[in-house]
């Protein structure tokens, strides 16, 4: 979903990582809403698919 920079390396932060954090599900829902508001449906759909696969929504 996003990347965290650690020195010279970037680590992918997954939907599962975010969902596992306190307030993470709400943060993902806000991000989906933000993406849709900006017309970026493909990214919102990808997040929603990952959330559905994890059975969190």
Secondary structure, DSSP 8 states (H G I E B T S, - for coil): -EEEEETTEEEEE-HHHHHTSTTHHHHHHHHHHHHHHTT-HHHHHHHHHHHHHTT--
